[in-house]
Amino acid sequence: MDEGVAAVVAGLAGFAGAIAGGMAAIRGARIGAETSARALRQQVQDQADSEHARWLREQRRQGYNNYITAAQKVAAAAREAVLEPTDATTDELFDATIDLTHLRSAVTLIGPEAIESAADDVLSSAHHLDHVLREAAGRFGVPDEEQMEPSRQAYQVFSERYDHFVLAARAQLGAT
C-alpha cells in the first residue's frame, strides 16, 4: 500500500505540476500577446503621426509658396508703381495686395503662430505701401524724387518683412 499511496501522491504532484505549468504558459502567452498588441498599437500611432506631419508639412509648403508668390507680385507691382506712379500701376499694386490678403487666411489655417505673425507683417506693410504710393500718385500727379521717398521707404520695409517671412517659412519647413 505504501507503493500505491506513493504512486497516487506522485500522480497528484505531477498533475499539480502540469496545471501550474499550463497556467504559467497561459500567463506567458497572455503577456506576450498584450506586449505585441501594445507594440502594434504604438507602431500604428507612430505611423499615423508621421503621415499627419508629412501632410501638414506639404500643406504648409503649398500655403507658404502661394503666399510668397503673391507677395512677389506685390513687390513687382510696387516697383512699377515706384518707377511710374500712375493710376494703372497703383491699381495693379492694389489688386496684388488684395490677392495677398486672400491668401493670408490659408497661412492662418496652417500656422504656426510665428509664421502667421510674419505673414501679418508682410500684409500690413503691403497695405501701407499701397496706401503711400496711391497717396503720392494722387497728391502730386507725377511726384518728384523727394515726394517718392516715403514710397521707397515703405517698399524697403515691405522687402525686409518679405525676406523675414521667407526665412521663417524655410525654417518651419526644415529647409536650409
Protein Blocks (a to p, Z undefined) as FASTA:
>chain_A
ZZmmmmmmmmmmmmmmmmmmmmmmmmmmmmmmmmmmmmmmmmmmmmmmmmmmmmmmmmmm
mmmmmmmmmmmmmmmmmmmmmmmccfklmmmmmmmmmmmmmmmmmmmmnmpmklmmmmmm
mmmmmmmmmmmmmmmmmmnopacfklmmmmmmmmmmmmmmmmmmmmmmmmmnopZZ
